[in-house]
């Protein structure tokens, strides 16, 4: 993932219009919004790093 993409994802998800559309337009609670955005950011931004760490660990231990 590029730095630009890693910046664009939270910028878009945290934009006030996104919050407004989901909370007022779709009827989400603020708690639901916070959880979904948090989960999405964690998955999207930390996924590659965690996957790389797991693969690196397997190579070092000879498993996998």
N, C-alpha and C positions, 0 to 999 in steps of 0.2 A: 504494500500500500504506500502510495506517495504521501508526502507531507501535506500536499494540497488536498488530497482526498481525506486524509485524517483530520484536516481542519474543516472541510466542507460538511462532513457528517454531523458533528455536534452543532455547528452553526445553523444548519437546517433544522435539526430536531429541536433545538432550543429556541428557535425563532418564535417571537410572540404570536405570529399569525398561525403557526402550527398548533401551539397550545390552544389558541382561541377556537380554531376550527374543530379540534378534537373534543374540547371541553364543552363549548357552547353549540357547535354544529352537530356533533355526533353523540353528545350526552355523556362523555366520559367524566368520571370523577377526577379531581386533581391527583388523588392517590394513585389511580390507575395510570394516568399520564406519567407521573413520576416513575412508577415501577417500569412501565413499558419503555420509556426513554432510557432509563438506567440500564435495563436489560439489553436493549438494542445497542447502546454505546459500548457496553462491556463486551458484547459479542463481536461487534464490528471492529472495534479498536484494539482489543486485546487478543483476539482470535489468532492472528498471524504470529504474534510473539509467543503465545502459549504453545501453538503447534510447532513452531521452530524449536522451542525449548524441549519439548517432548521428543522430537526427532533427534535432536542433538544428544539428548540423554541416552536414547536407544543406541546410537552409534558408539557412544563412549562405553556402554556396558556390554555391547555385542548382542543385545537382545533385539527382537523385532524384526 
